[in-house]
Amino acid sequence: MPAVKRALVLGCGAVAGAAWQIAVLNELQQQLHWDARNSDILIGTSAGAVLAALLGAGVSVERMLTSQRGEQSDCHWNHDTDTGDAIPPLPALGLSGAKLFALGVRGHVSPLTAITGLLPKGRTNMQPMMDLIDTVVPAGQWVPHSSTWLIAVD
């Protein structure tokens, strides 16, 4: 019988989603005596990608939780400003991926993938997220956990 592998999949939700996920991971750790960093595979998208990258870099759930509570003295995240304003900026004019849409029209990518090319361009500044990860992983390098999968669309 093949060995069982366990994946941790973390989703989106911006600041609220990340806060909720950190609280759930903490409760799972308390109740099951399970460290999320020991997952065979870490998968994350959006806010979940940031958390998966932190876990993959070895950051503990406890450290994330104390940071979230403002109790971490070396926290490199400003909870008030690093995610932008209370209301995200309006999307920029223009399509995010006209070439991607054209590939879909020609049948080179799936219709769902092609439709994402019609979405407006986002204007969120991603630099604070990159700076946060750079505090635990040298810039330009991947996290030590070799099965960390981060999903993004550019």
Chimera marker file (.cmm) of the C-alpha trace (Angstrom):
<marker_set name="trace">
<marker id="1" x="0.000" y="0.000" z="0.000" r="1" g="1" b="0" radius="0.5"/>
<marker id="2" x="1.472" y="3.405" z="-0.967" r="1" g="1" b="0" radius="0.5"/>
<marker id="3" x="2.346" y="5.852" z="1.780" r="1" g="1" b="0" radius="0.5"/>
<marker id="4" x="-0.369" y="8.351" z="2.594" r="1" g="1" b="0" radius="0.5"/>
<marker id="5" x="0.485" y="11.962" z="1.805" r="1" g="1" b="0" radius="0.5"/>
<marker id="6" x="-1.264" y="14.926" z="3.318" r="1" g="1" b="0" radius="0.5"/>
<marker id="7" x="-1.612" y="18.294" z="1.640" r="1" g="1" b="0" radius="0.5"/>
<marker id="8" x="-2.589" y="21.554" z="3.272" r="1" g="1" b="0" radius="0.5"/>
<marker id="9" x="-4.551" y="23.778" z="0.897" r="1" g="1" b="0" radius="0.5"/>
<marker id="10" x="-4.916" y="27.437" z="1.885" r="1" g="1" b="0" radius="0.5"/>
<marker id="11" x="-7.256" y="29.738" z="0.003" r="1" g="1" b="0" radius="0.5"/>
<marker id="12" x="-7.863" y="33.371" z="-0.635" r="1" g="1" b="0" radius="0.5"/>
<marker id="13" x="-9.660" y="35.977" z="1.416" r="1" g="1" b="0" radius="0.5"/>
<marker id="14" x="-7.235" y="38.866" z="1.819" r="1" g="1" b="0" radius="0.5"/>
<marker id="15" x="-6.548" y="40.017" z="5.374" r="1" g="1" b="0" radius="0.5"/>
<marker id="16" x="-9.728" y="38.502" z="6.808" r="1" g="1" b="0" radius="0.5"/>
<marker id="17" x="-9.083" y="35.184" z="5.067" r="1" g="1" b="0" radius="0.5"/>
<marker id="18" x="-5.490" y="35.036" z="6.291" r="1" g="1" b="0" radius="0.5"/>
<marker id="19" x="-6.549" y="35.912" z="9.841" r="1" g="1" b="0" radius="0.5"/>
<marker id="20" x="-9.219" y="33.222" z="9.782" r="1" g="1" b="0" radius="0.5"/>
<marker id="21" x="-6.828" y="30.629" z="8.340" r="1" g="1" b="0" radius="0.5"/>
<marker id="22" x="-4.165" y="31.383" z="10.960" r="1" g="1" b="0" radius="0.5"/>
<marker id="23" x="-6.753" y="30.941" z="13.720" r="1" g="1" b="0" radius="0.5"/>
<marker id="24" x="-7.939" y="27.641" z="12.214" r="1" g="1" b="0" radius="0.5"/>
<marker id="25" x="-4.364" y="26.360" z="11.824" r="1" g="1" b="0" radius="0.5"/>
<marker id="26" x="-3.692" y="27.273" z="15.447" r="1" g="1" b="0" radius="0.5"/>
<marker id="27" x="-6.790" y="25.410" z="16.617" r="1" g="1" b="0" radius="0.5"/>
<marker id="28" x="-5.888" y="22.369" z="14.490" r="1" g="1" b="0" radius="0.5"/>
<marker id="29" x="-2.448" y="22.376" z="16.036" r="1" g="1" b="0" radius="0.5"/>
<marker id="30" x="-3.889" y="22.592" z="19.548" r="1" g="1" b="0" radius="0.5"/>
<marker id="31" x="-6.558" y="19.930" z="19.055" r="1" g="1" b="0" radius="0.5"/>
<marker id="32" x="-4.646" y="17.460" z="16.870" r="1" g="1" b="0" radius="0.5"/>
<marker id="33" x="-1.071" y="18.152" z="18.021" r="1" g="1" b="0" radius="0.5"/>
<marker id="34" x="-0.249" y="18.676" z="14.344" r="1" g="1" b="0" radius="0.5"/>
<marker id="35" x="2.247" y="21.150" z="12.926" r="1" g="1" b="0" radius="0.5"/>
<marker id="36" x="1.127" y="22.491" z="9.537" r="1" g="1" b="0" radius="0.5"/>
<marker id="37" x="4.772" y="22.800" z="8.488" r="1" g="1" b="0" radius="0.5"/>
<marker id="38" x="4.915" y="18.987" z="8.461" r="1" g="1" b="0" radius="0.5"/>
<marker id="39" x="2.410" y="18.724" z="5.596" r="1" g="1" b="0" radius="0.5"/>
<marker id="40" x="3.744" y="16.716" z="2.673" r="1" g="1" b="0" radius="0.5"/>
<marker id="41" x="2.483" y="19.384" z="0.286" r="1" g="1" b="0" radius="0.5"/>
<marker id="42" x="1.678" y="23.044" z="0.988" r="1" g="1" b="0" radius="0.5"/>
<marker id="43" x="-0.646" y="24.680" z="-1.549" r="1" g="1" b="0" radius="0.5"/>
<marker id="44" x="-1.788" y="28.280" z="-1.432" r="1" g="1" b="0" radius="0.5"/>
<marker id="45" x="-3.461" y="30.905" z="-3.548" r="1" g="1" b="0" radius="0.5"/>
<marker id="46" x="-3.715" y="34.629" z="-2.826" r="1" g="1" b="0" radius="0.5"/>
<marker id="47" x="-3.619" y="35.150" z="0.955" r="1" g="1" b="0" radius="0.5"/>
<marker id="48" x="-3.153" y="31.404" z="1.268" r="1" g="1" b="0" radius="0.5"/>
<marker id="49" x="-0.040" y="31.621" z="-0.923" r="1" g="1" b="0" radius="0.5"/>
<marker id="50" x="1.530" y="34.035" z="1.546" r="1" g="1" b="0" radius="0.5"/>
<marker id="51" x="0.715" y="31.696" z="4.444" r="1" g="1" b="0" radius="0.5"/>
<marker id="52" x="1.952" y="28.631" z="2.522" r="1" g="1" b="0" radius="0.5"/>
<marker id="53" x="5.207" y="30.440" z="1.723" r="1" g="1" b="0" radius="0.5"/>
<marker id="54" x="5.657" y="31.356" z="5.388" r="1" g="1" b="0" radius="0.5"/>
<marker id="55" x="4.975" y="27.776" z="6.493" r="1" g="1" b="0" radius="0.5"/>
<marker id="56" x="7.286" y="26.470" z="3.759" r="1" g="1" b="0" radius="0.5"/>
<marker id="57" x="9.991" y="28.775" z="5.082" r="1" g="1" b="0" radius="0.5"/>
<marker id="58" x="9.578" y="27.280" z="8.543" r="1" g="1" b="0" radius="0.5"/>
<marker id="59" x="7.578" y="30.059" z="10.193" r="1" g="1" b="0" radius="0.5"/>
<marker id="60" x="5.412" y="28.565" z="12.925" r="1" g="1" b="0" radius="0.5"/>
<marker id="61" x="1.684" y="29.087" z="13.259" r="1" g="1" b="0" radius="0.5"/>
<marker id="62" x="2.375" y="30.446" z="16.762" r="1" g="1" b="0" radius="0.5"/>
<marker id="63" x="4.612" y="33.142" z="15.307" r="1" g="1" b="0" radius="0.5"/>
<marker id="64" x="1.956" y="34.085" z="12.739" r="1" g="1" b="0" radius="0.5"/>
<marker id="65" x="-0.676" y="34.219" z="15.469" r="1" g="1" b="0" radius="0.5"/>
<marker id="66" x="1.392" y="36.417" z="17.788" r="1" g="1" b="0" radius="0.5"/>
<marker id="67" x="2.194" y="38.680" z="14.847" r="1" g="1" b="0" radius="0.5"/>
<marker id="68" x="-1.489" y="38.914" z="14.018" r="1" g="1" b="0" radius="0.5"/>
<marker id="69" x="-2.207" y="39.877" z="17.631" r="1" g="1" b="0" radius="0.5"/>
<marker id="70" x="0.536" y="42.521" z="17.587" r="1" g="1" b="0" radius="0.5"/>
<marker id="71" x="2.605" y="40.590" z="20.146" r="1" g="1" b="0" radius="0.5"/>
<marker id="72" x="5.537" y="39.712" z="17.878" r="1" g="1" b="0" radius="0.5"/>
<marker id="73" x="8.405" y="42.142" z="18.430" r="1" g="1" b="0" radius="0.5"/>
<marker id="74" x="10.092" y="41.335" z="15.115" r="1" g="1" b="0" radius="0.5"/>
<marker id="75" x="6.938" y="41.430" z="12.995" r="1" g="1" b="0" radius="0.5"/>
<marker id="76" x="7.751" y="42.682" z="9.503" r="1" g="1" b="0" radius="0.5"/>
<marker id="77" x="4.142" y="43.271" z="8.539" r="1" g="1" b="0" radius="0.5"/>
<marker id="78" x="2.149" y="46.436" z="9.128" r="1" g="1" b="0" radius="0.5"/>
<marker id="79" x="-1.398" y="45.170" z="9.517" r="1" g="1" b="0" radius="0.5"/>
<marker id="80" x="-2.781" y="48.682" z="8.986" r="1" g="1" b="0" radius="0.5"/>
<marker id="81" x="-1.065" y="49.641" z="5.744" r="1" g="1" b="0" radius="0.5"/>
<marker id="82" x="0.624" y="46.709" z="3.998" r="1" g="1" b="0" radius="0.5"/>
<marker id="83" x="-2.529" y="45.448" z="2.337" r="1" g="1" b="0" radius="0.5"/>
<marker id="84" x="-3.613" y="48.852" z="1.087" r="1" g="1" b="0" radius="0.5"/>
<marker id="85" x="-6.646" y="50.838" z="2.080" r="1" g="1" b="0" radius="0.5"/>
<marker id="86" x="-9.902" y="49.539" z="3.528" r="1" g="1" b="0" radius="0.5"/>
<marker id="87" x="-11.334" y="49.553" z="0.007" r="1" g="1" b="0" radius="0.5"/>
<marker id="88" x="-9.150" y="48.234" z="-2.821" r="1" g="1" b="0" radius="0.5"/>
<marker id="89" x="-8.353" y="50.605" z="-5.678" r="1" g="1" b="0" radius="0.5"/>
<marker id="90" x="-10.526" y="50.431" z="-8.755" r="1" g="1" b="0" radius="0.5"/>
<marker id="91" x="-9.088" y="48.219" z="-11.484" r="1" g="1" b="0" radius="0.5"/>
<marker id="92" x="-6.990" y="49.888" z="-14.149" r="1" g="1" b="0" radius="0.5"/>
<marker id="93" x="-8.468" y="50.438" z="-17.576" r="1" g="1" b="0" radius="0.5"/>
<marker id="94" x="-7.669" y="47.781" z="-20.113" r="1" g="1" b="0" radius="0.5"/>
<marker id="95" x="-7.632" y="44.028" z="-20.191" r="1" g="1" b="0" radius="0.5"/>
<marker id="96" x="-5.257" y="42.024" z="-18.073" r="1" g="1" b="0" radius="0.5"/>
<marker id="97" x="-4.524" y="39.469" z="-20.769" r="1" g="1" b="0" radius="0.5"/>
<marker id="98" x="-5.747" y="40.192" z="-24.283" r="1" g="1" b="0" radius="0.5"/>
<marker id="99" x="-3.105" y="37.774" z="-25.638" r="1" g="1" b="0" radius="0.5"/>
<marker id="100" x="-4.369" y="35.075" z="-23.284" r="1" g="1" b="0" radius="0.5"/>
<marker id="101" x="-7.909" y="35.610" z="-24.540" r="1" g="1" b="0" radius="0.5"/>
<marker id="102" x="-6.667" y="35.375" z="-28.137" r="1" g="1" b="0" radius="0.5"/>
<marker id="103" x="-5.012" y="32.038" z="-27.320" r="1" g="1" b="0" radius="0.5"/>
<marker id="104" x="-8.385" y="30.818" z="-26.083" r="1" g="1" b="0" radius="0.5"/>
<marker id="105" x="-10.147" y="31.924" z="-29.254" r="1" g="1" b="0" radius="0.5"/>
<marker id="106" x="-7.647" y="29.818" z="-31.209" r="1" g="1" b="0" radius="0.5"/>
<marker id="107" x="-8.179" y="26.852" z="-28.870" r="1" g="1" b="0" radius="0.5"/>
<marker id="108" x="-4.671" y="26.895" z="-27.380" r="1" g="1" b="0" radius="0.5"/>
<marker id="109" x="-5.918" y="27.326" z="-23.796" r="1" g="1" b="0" radius="0.5"/>
<marker id="110" x="-9.155" y="26.326" z="-22.096" r="1" g="1" b="0" radius="0.5"/>
<marker id="111" x="-12.159" y="28.672" z="-22.312" r="1" g="1" b="0" radius="0.5"/>
<marker id="112" x="-12.004" y="29.338" z="-18.562" r="1" g="1" b="0" radius="0.5"/>
<marker id="113" x="-8.347" y="30.310" z="-18.792" r="1" g="1" b="0" radius="0.5"/>
<marker id="114" x="-9.086" y="32.499" z="-21.812" r="1" g="1" b="0" radius="0.5"/>
<marker id="115" x="-11.894" y="34.350" z="-20.025" r="1" g="1" b="0" radius="0.5"/>
<marker id="116" x="-9.478" y="35.421" z="-17.279" r="1" g="1" b="0" radius="0.5"/>
<marker id="117" x="-7.724" y="37.466" z="-19.955" r="1" g="1" b="0" radius="0.5"/>
<marker id="118" x="-10.814" y="39.689" z="-20.107" r="1" g="1" b="0" radius="0.5"/>
<marker id="119" x="-10.578" y="40.653" z="-16.452" r="1" g="1" b="0" radius="0.5"/>
<marker id="120" x="-9.428" y="44.189" z="-15.673" r="1" g="1" b="0" radius="0.5"/>
<marker id="121" x="-5.878" y="44.848" z="-14.541" r="1" g="1" b="0" radius="0.5"/>
<marker id="122" x="-5.480" y="44.874" z="-10.776" r="1" g="1" b="0" radius="0.5"/>
<marker id="123" x="-3.655" y="47.684" z="-9.017" r="1" g="1" b="0" radius="0.5"/>
<marker id="124" x="-2.770" y="46.180" z="-5.660" r="1" g="1" b="0" radius="0.5"/>
<marker id="125" x="0.829" y="46.745" z="-4.636" r="1" g="1" b="0" radius="0.5"/>
<marker id="126" x="2.322" y="43.294" z="-4.014" r="1" g="1" b="0" radius="0.5"/>
<marker id="127" x="5.661" y="44.610" z="-2.718" r="1" g="1" b="0" radius="0.5"/>
<marker id="128" x="4.742" y="44.346" z="1.006" r="1" g="1" b="0" radius="0.5"/>
<marker id="129" x="3.944" y="40.637" z="0.541" r="1" g="1" b="0" radius="0.5"/>
<marker id="130" x="7.243" y="40.059" z="-1.264" r="1" g="1" b="0" radius="0.5"/>
<marker id="131" x="9.103" y="41.994" z="1.442" r="1" g="1" b="0" radius="0.5"/>
<marker id="132" x="7.484" y="39.826" z="4.134" r="1" g="1" b="0" radius="0.5"/>
<marker id="133" x="8.595" y="36.609" z="2.439" r="1" g="1" b="0" radius="0.5"/>
<marker id="134" x="12.078" y="38.083" z="1.889" r="1" g="1" b="0" radius="0.5"/>
<marker id="135" x="12.442" y="38.338" z="5.696" r="1" g="1" b="0" radius="0.5"/>
<marker id="136" x="12.327" y="34.534" z="5.994" r="1" g="1" b="0" radius="0.5"/>
<marker id="137" x="13.734" y="33.422" z="2.617" r="1" g="1" b="0" radius="0.5"/>
<marker id="138" x="16.642" y="35.095" z="0.814" r="1" g="1" b="0" radius="0.5"/>
<marker id="139" x="15.339" y="37.242" z="-2.056" r="1" g="1" b="0" radius="0.5"/>
<marker id="140" x="14.972" y="35.279" z="-5.264" r="1" g="1" b="0" radius="0.5"/>
<marker id="141" x="15.136" y="31.871" z="-3.585" r="1" g="1" b="0" radius="0.5"/>
<marker id="142" x="12.400" y="29.302" z="-3.013" r="1" g="1" b="0" radius="0.5"/>
<marker id="143" x="11.270" y="28.208" z="0.427" r="1" g="1" b="0" radius="0.5"/>
<marker id="144" x="13.081" y="25.198" z="1.954" r="1" g="1" b="0" radius="0.5"/>
<marker id="145" x="9.919" y="23.028" z="1.899" r="1" g="1" b="0" radius="0.5"/>
<marker id="146" x="10.322" y="21.493" z="-1.562" r="1" g="1" b="0" radius="0.5"/>
<marker id="147" x="6.625" y="20.741" z="-2.073" r="1" g="1" b="0" radius="0.5"/>
<marker id="148" x="5.302" y="24.256" z="-1.633" r="1" g="1" b="0" radius="0.5"/>
<marker id="149" x="2.986" y="25.174" z="-4.497" r="1" g="1" b="0" radius="0.5"/>
<marker id="150" x="1.867" y="28.773" z="-4.889" r="1" g="1" b="0" radius="0.5"/>
<marker id="151" x="-0.833" y="29.533" z="-7.406" r="1" g="1" b="0" radius="0.5"/>
<marker id="152" x="-0.834" y="32.906" z="-9.131" r="1" g="1" b="0" radius="0.5"/>
<marker id="153" x="-2.025" y="34.429" z="-12.369" r="1" g="1" b="0" radius="0.5"/>
<marker id="154" x="-0.172" y="37.345" z="-13.898" r="1" g="1" b="0" radius="0.5"/>
<link id1="1" id2="2" r="1" g="1" b="0" radius="0.2"/>
<link id1="2" id2="3" r="1" g="1" b="0" radius="0.2"/>
<link id1="3" id2="4" r="1" g="1" b="0" radius="0.2"/>
<link id1="4" id2="5" r="1" g="1" b="0" radius="0.2"/>
<link id1="5" id2="6" r="1" g="1" b="0" radius="0.2"/>
<link id1="6" id2="7" r="1" g="1" b="0" radius="0.2"/>
<link id1="7" id2="8" r="1" g="1" b="0" radius="0.2"/>
<link id1="8" id2="9" r="1" g="1" b="0" radius="0.2"/>
<link id1="9" id2="10" r="1" g="1" b="0" radius="0.2"/>
<link id1="10" id2="11" r="1" g="1" b="0" radius="0.2"/>
<link id1="11" id2="12" r="1" g="1" b="0" radius="0.2"/>
<link id1="12" id2="13" r="1" g="1" b="0" radius="0.2"/>
<link id1="13" id2="14" r="1" g="1" b="0" radius="0.2"/>
<link id1="14" id2="15" r="1" g="1" b="0" radius="0.2"/>
<link id1="15" id2="16" r="1" g="1" b="0" radius="0.2"/>
<link id1="16" id2="17" r="1" g="1" b="0" radius="0.2"/>
<link id1="17" id2="18" r="1" g="1" b="0" radius="0.2"/>
<link id1="18" id2="19" r="1" g="1" b="0" radius="0.2"/>
<link id1="19" id2="20" r="1" g="1" b="0" radius="0.2"/>
<link id1="20" id2="21" r="1" g="1" b="0" radius="0.2"/>
<link id1="21" id2="22" r="1" g="1" b="0" radius="0.2"/>
<link id1="22" id2="23" r="1" g="1" b="0" radius="0.2"/>
<link id1="23" id2="24" r="1" g="1" b="0" radius="0.2"/>
<link id1="24" id2="25" r="1" g="1" b="0" radius="0.2"/>
<link id1="25" id2="26" r="1" g="1" b="0" radius="0.2"/>
<link id1="26" id2="27" r="1" g="1" b="0" radius="0.2"/>
<link id1="27" id2="28" r="1" g="1" b="0" radius="0.2"/>
<link id1="28" id2="29" r="1" g="1" b="0" radius="0.2"/>
<link id1="29" id2="30" r="1" g="1" b="0" radius="0.2"/>
<link id1="30" id2="31" r="1" g="1" b="0" radius="0.2"/>
<link id1="31" id2="32" r="1" g="1" b="0" radius="0.2"/>
<link id1="32" id2="33" r="1" g="1" b="0" radius="0.2"/>
<link id1="33" id2="34" r="1" g="1" b="0" radius="0.2"/>
<link id1="34" id2="35" r="1" g="1" b="0" radius="0.2"/>
<link id1="35" id2="36" r="1" g="1" b="0" radius="0.2"/>
<link id1="36" id2="37" r="1" g="1" b="0" radius="0.2"/>
<link id1="37" id2="38" r="1" g="1" b="0" radius="0.2"/>
<link id1="38" id2="39" r="1" g="1" b="0" radius="0.2"/>
<link id1="39" id2="40" r="1" g="1" b="0" radius="0.2"/>
<link id1="40" id2="41" r="1" g="1" b="0" radius="0.2"/>
<link id1="41" id2="42" r="1" g="1" b="0" radius="0.2"/>
<link id1="42" id2="43" r="1" g="1" b="0" radius="0.2"/>
<link id1="43" id2="44" r="1" g="1" b="0" radius="0.2"/>
<link id1="44" id2="45" r="1" g="1" b="0" radius="0.2"/>
<link id1="45" id2="46" r="1" g="1" b="0" radius="0.2"/>
<link id1="46" id2="47" r="1" g="1" b="0" radius="0.2"/>
<link id1="47" id2="48" r="1" g="1" b="0" radius="0.2"/>
<link id1="48" id2="49" r="1" g="1" b="0" radius="0.2"/>
<link id1="49" id2="50" r="1" g="1" b="0" radius="0.2"/>
<link id1="50" id2="51" r="1" g="1" b="0" radius="0.2"/>
<link id1="51" id2="52" r="1" g="1" b="0" radius="0.2"/>
<link id1="52" id2="53" r="1" g="1" b="0" radius="0.2"/>
<link id1="53" id2="54" r="1" g="1" b="0" radius="0.2"/>
<link id1="54" id2="55" r="1" g="1" b="0" radius="0.2"/>
<link id1="55" id2="56" r="1" g="1" b="0" radius="0.2"/>
<link id1="56" id2="57" r="1" g="1" b="0" radius="0.2"/>
<link id1="57" id2="58" r="1" g="1" b="0" radius="0.2"/>
<link id1="58" id2="59" r="1" g="1" b="0" radius="0.2"/>
<link id1="59" id2="60" r="1" g="1" b="0" radius="0.2"/>
<link id1="60" id2="61" r="1" g="1" b="0" radius="0.2"/>
<link id1="61" id2="62" r="1" g="1" b="0" radius="0.2"/>
<link id1="62" id2="63" r="1" g="1" b="0" radius="0.2"/>
<link id1="63" id2="64" r="1" g="1" b="0" radius="0.2"/>
<link id1="64" id2="65" r="1" g="1" b="0" radius="0.2"/>
<link id1="65" id2="66" r="1" g="1" b="0" radius="0.2"/>
<link id1="66" id2="67" r="1" g="1" b="0" radius="0.2"/>
<link id1="67" id2="68" r="1" g="1" b="0" radius="0.2"/>
<link id1="68" id2="69" r="1" g="1" b="0" radius="0.2"/>
<link id1="69" id2="70" r="1" g="1" b="0" radius="0.2"/>
<link id1="70" id2="71" r="1" g="1" b="0" radius="0.2"/>
<link id1="71" id2="72" r="1" g="1" b="0" radius="0.2"/>
<link id1="72" id2="73" r="1" g="1" b="0" radius="0.2"/>
<link id1="73" id2="74" r="1" g="1" b="0" radius="0.2"/>
<link id1="74" id2="75" r="1" g="1" b="0" radius="0.2"/>
<link id1="75" id2="76" r="1" g="1" b="0" radius="0.2"/>
<link id1="76" id2="77" r="1" g="1" b="0" radius="0.2"/>
<link id1="77" id2="78" r="1" g="1" b="0" radius="0.2"/>
<link id1="78" id2="79" r="1" g="1" b="0" radius="0.2"/>
<link id1="79" id2="80" r="1" g="1" b="0" radius="0.2"/>
<link id1="80" id2="81" r="1" g="1" b="0" radius="0.2"/>
<link id1="81" id2="82" r="1" g="1" b="0" radius="0.2"/>
<link id1="82" id2="83" r="1" g="1" b="0" radius="0.2"/>
<link id1="83" id2="84" r="1" g="1" b="0" radius="0.2"/>
<link id1="84" id2="85" r="1" g="1" b="0" radius="0.2"/>
<link id1="85" id2="86" r="1" g="1" b="0" radius="0.2"/>
<link id1="86" id2="87" r="1" g="1" b="0" radius="0.2"/>
<link id1="87" id2="88" r="1" g="1" b="0" radius="0.2"/>
<link id1="88" id2="89" r="1" g="1" b="0" radius="0.2"/>
<link id1="89" id2="90" r="1" g="1" b="0" radius="0.2"/>
<link id1="90" id2="91" r="1" g="1" b="0" radius="0.2"/>
<link id1="91" id2="92" r="1" g="1" b="0" radius="0.2"/>
<link id1="92" id2="93" r="1" g="1" b="0" radius="0.2"/>
<link id1="93" id2="94" r="1" g="1" b="0" radius="0.2"/>
<link id1="94" id2="95" r="1" g="1" b="0" radius="0.2"/>
<link id1="95" id2="96" r="1" g="1" b="0" radius="0.2"/>
<link id1="96" id2="97" r="1" g="1" b="0" radius="0.2"/>
<link id1="97" id2="98" r="1" g="1" b="0" radius="0.2"/>
<link id1="98" id2="99" r="1" g="1" b="0" radius="0.2"/>
<link id1="99" id2="100" r="1" g="1" b="0" radius="0.2"/>
<link id1="100" id2="101" r="1" g="1" b="0" radius="0.2"/>
<link id1="101" id2="102" r="1" g="1" b="0" radius="0.2"/>
<link id1="102" id2="103" r="1" g="1" b="0" radius="0.2"/>
<link id1="103" id2="104" r="1" g="1" b="0" radius="0.2"/>
<link id1="104" id2="105" r="1" g="1" b="0" radius="0.2"/>
<link id1="105" id2="106" r="1" g="1" b="0" radius="0.2"/>
<link id1="106" id2="107" r="1" g="1" b="0" radius="0.2"/>
<link id1="107" id2="108" r="1" g="1" b="0" radius="0.2"/>
<link id1="108" id2="109" r="1" g="1" b="0" radius="0.2"/>
<link id1="109" id2="110" r="1" g="1" b="0" radius="0.2"/>
<link id1="110" id2="111" r="1" g="1" b="0" radius="0.2"/>
<link id1="111" id2="112" r="1" g="1" b="0" radius="0.2"/>
<link id1="112" id2="113" r="1" g="1" b="0" radius="0.2"/>
<link id1="113" id2="114" r="1" g="1" b="0" radius="0.2"/>
<link id1="114" id2="115" r="1" g="1" b="0" radius="0.2"/>
<link id1="115" id2="116" r="1" g="1" b="0" radius="0.2"/>
<link id1="116" id2="117" r="1" g="1" b="0" radius="0.2"/>
<link id1="117" id2="118" r="1" g="1" b="0" radius="0.2"/>
<link id1="118" id2="119" r="1" g="1" b="0" radius="0.2"/>
<link id1="119" id2="120" r="1" g="1" b="0" radius="0.2"/>
<link id1="120" id2="121" r="1" g="1" b="0" radius="0.2"/>
<link id1="121" id2="122" r="1" g="1" b="0" radius="0.2"/>
<link id1="122" id2="123" r="1" g="1" b="0" radius="0.2"/>
<link id1="123" id2="124" r="1" g="1" b="0" radius="0.2"/>
<link id1="124" id2="125" r="1" g="1" b="0" radius="0.2"/>
<link id1="125" id2="126" r="1" g="1" b="0" radius="0.2"/>
<link id1="126" id2="127" r="1" g="1" b="0" radius="0.2"/>
<link id1="127" id2="128" r="1" g="1" b="0" radius="0.2"/>
<link id1="128" id2="129" r="1" g="1" b="0" radius="0.2"/>
<link id1="129" id2="130" r="1" g="1" b="0" radius="0.2"/>
<link id1="130" id2="131" r="1" g="1" b="0" radius="0.2"/>
<link id1="131" id2="132" r="1" g="1" b="0" radius="0.2"/>
<link id1="132" id2="133" r="1" g="1" b="0" radius="0.2"/>
<link id1="133" id2="134" r="1" g="1" b="0" radius="0.2"/>
<link id1="134" id2="135" r="1" g="1" b="0" radius="0.2"/>
<link id1="135" id2="136" r="1" g="1" b="0" radius="0.2"/>
<link id1="136" id2="137" r="1" g="1" b="0" radius="0.2"/>
<link id1="137" id2="138" r="1" g="1" b="0" radius="0.2"/>
<link id1="138" id2="139" r="1" g="1" b="0" radius="0.2"/>
<link id1="139" id2="140" r="1" g="1" b="0" radius="0.2"/>
<link id1="140" id2="141" r="1" g="1" b="0" radius="0.2"/>
<link id1="141" id2="142" r="1" g="1" b="0" radius="0.2"/>
<link id1="142" id2="143" r="1" g="1" b="0" radius="0.2"/>
<link id1="143" id2="144" r="1" g="1" b="0" radius="0.2"/>
<link id1="144" id2="145" r="1" g="1" b="0" radius="0.2"/>
<link id1="145" id2="146" r="1" g="1" b="0" radius="0.2"/>
<link id1="146" id2="147" r="1" g="1" b="0" radius="0.2"/>
<link id1="147" id2="148" r="1" g="1" b="0" radius="0.2"/>
<link id1="148" id2="149" r="1" g="1" b="0" radius="0.2"/>
<link id1="149" id2="150" r="1" g="1" b="0" radius="0.2"/>
<link id1="150" id2="151" r="1" g="1" b="0" radius="0.2"/>
<link id1="151" id2="152" r="1" g="1" b="0" radius="0.2"/>
<link id1="152" id2="153" r="1" g="1" b="0" radius="0.2"/>
<link id1="153" id2="154" r="1" g="1" b="0" radius="0.2"/>
</marker_set>
